[in-house]
Amino acid sequence: MRNHVPFVKAMKKTPRADAQRNLDSLLEASKAVFAESGVDAPVREIASRAGVGIATVYRHFPQRADLIAAVYRREIDACAAEAPALAREHEAFEALTRWLHRFTSLIATKRGLAASLNAQDPAYQALPAYFREHLEPVLQSLLGAAAAAGQVRKDVNAYELLRGVANLCVPVAEVGPGFTRRMVDLLIDGLRYGASAPVP
């Protein structure tokens, strides 16, 4: 019987499928509500959108800051996860371009949470490191593939490029919604300058 104890303990720690669905629904609803109403939106609105009770929200996230940080981490994870799929489905430069535009949409989400993310709350302190740890390697991989194919220059630093795109995403009141995409496209096109011959 002793051989079964670790398995039993592991089973107790595994979330039930319905609990995971509730958590996924809650994070997706929170993202939508934050985008529409801001991060100070009533918890009741979030719970209603997710189809769960208010108690479920507080059980998963006792503090609002915990929920906001979880939403942002989930967006980072989703953005990072798209890089390998894009690399499989497209040639190197196209995969890089598509991923950078996906990253641009992530920054738009972050802008909506900016006021809270700048707060000195322990829930947010690990987010900058989380951002770099998950996004920098996947972008470096895409850059490496494009450089090896002779499609972009080889001296591009992934973190600098992430920061450059983020800076281009700062809202500008007097221009239309397509401004950011055009600027990011210009930056991406500039990566071609000085590209070397493909690696044999």
N, C-alpha and C positions, 0 to 999 in steps of 0.2 A: 504493500500500500504506500510505503514511503516514496516509491518512484513516481507516484501520481501527484504528490503534493505540489511540486513546482508548477505542473500543468494547471492544477486547480487555482493556484494563486494567480497565474497569468490570466486565466479566464476571468477571474474577478476584476482584474485591472482593465480588461478590454471593454471599451464603451459598447453599449447595446446599439444595434443598427438604428433604432428609432431615435436614440439620444444623439447619434451623429447626424442624422437627418435634421433634427431640431436645431443643432448647432449650425449646420450649413445654411439652413433657411434663415436663421437669426442673423448670421453674418451677411448674407446676401441682402436681406431686408434692411439691415443697418446701413449698408453701402448706399442703397437707393434712397433711403430716408435722409441720410446725411447730405447726399447730393441735392436733394430737393429742398430740405428745410434747415440744413445746417446741423452741426454736431450737438447743438443744445435741444434738438427735437425731443418731445416727450417720449419717455420709455413706452408708454401705452401705444403710441403710434407705431413704434418699431415692433412691439409684440404682436399687434394686430396684423401688420403687414406679413410677419413671419408665420402667423397662425399658431402662436404659442401664448401661454399665459405670462403675465408680468413676472410671476415668481420664477419662471424658467429663465428669463433674462438675467435676473439677479443671481440665480444659482450659478450660472456660467460666468457672469461678469458682475461682481459685487459693486465695482466702481465704474462710472462712465468711461474713465480713462482706459480701463482694461478693455472695454469693448472697442473703443476707437483704435487702440493699438492693434487689437486682433484683426480688425477690418483692414488696416494698412498692411499687416504681415501677410494676410491672405492675398491681397493684391500683388504684393511682391512675389509670393510663391507662384501665383498664376502667370505672371509676366516671365519669370525665370523658366517655368516649365514649357513655355512656347518655343524657346530657342531650339532645342533639339529637334522638335517636329518640323520647324521651318527649315532647319539645315537638311533634313531628309527630303523635304518636298520641293525645294527650290535650289537653284544654283547659288553660289556663295554670296554674291553681291545682293541679289534679290532677297535672300534670307536675312542678311544684315539690315537692309532697308526696311523690310517688313517688321523686324523686331524693334528697330529704333522708333518706328511709328507706334508700335505697341507700348513701348516705354513712355512715349509722349503721352499716351492716354493715361498711364499710371501716374505721371506727374500731375495731370489734371485732377485726378482723384486726391493726390496729396495736397494740392492747393486748396481744395475744399476743407481739408483738415488742418491747414497750416496754423491757425490760431491756437489750436489745442496742442499740436505737435511741438510748438515752441514753448509750451508751458514747462515749468520745472517740476514735472511729475515723474516719479520713479517708473511708471508704466511706459514712458516714452524713451527712457535713457538708453535702452538697448537697440532702438530702432535704427540709428545711423549705421551701427556695425552690422545689423541684420541686412540692411539695404546693400551694403558693400559685399558682404559675404555671399549673398545669393545672386546678385546681378552682375557684379564685376567679372566673375569667372565665365559666365555664359556669353557675355559680350566679347570677352577676350577670345573665346573659342570661335565666335563668328568672325571677328576681325582676322584671326589667324588663318582661317580658311579662305577668306577673301584675299588676303595678302598673298597666300600661297598660290592662288589662282591668277595673280597679277592684276587684280581688280581694284585694290586699294593700296595705299602706301603702307610700309611696314613699321613706321615709327609712331603709330597712333596708340596712345595709352587709353585703356578701357575706362578707367575712372575719370580721366580728364574729359573723355567724350560723353560720359554720363552727365557730368557737371555742365558741359557745354550745351547739351540738349535741354537740360533742366533750366538753364538760364534763358534759353530761347522761349521757354514756355511761360515766362512771366507775363501775366495779362497786360495788354496795352489797350487803353480805353478807346482810342481814336481809330483803331483799325478793325477790320472784320474778323470773323471767326476763322477764316482760312489763313490768316497771317502766320500763325505758329507753324502750320504744316509747310507753308512755302519756305520759311526760314530754316526749318529742319531739313527740308529737301536740298536747300542750297548748301548746308553744312555737310550733308551726306555726299553730295556731288563733289564737294571739295576734297573728300577722302581719296578720290581717284588721282589727284594731282601728285605726281612723283611715284606712281605705282611702278614696281619692278616687273621684269618678265616672270611669267609663271614658273613655279618650281617644277622641274621635270618629274 
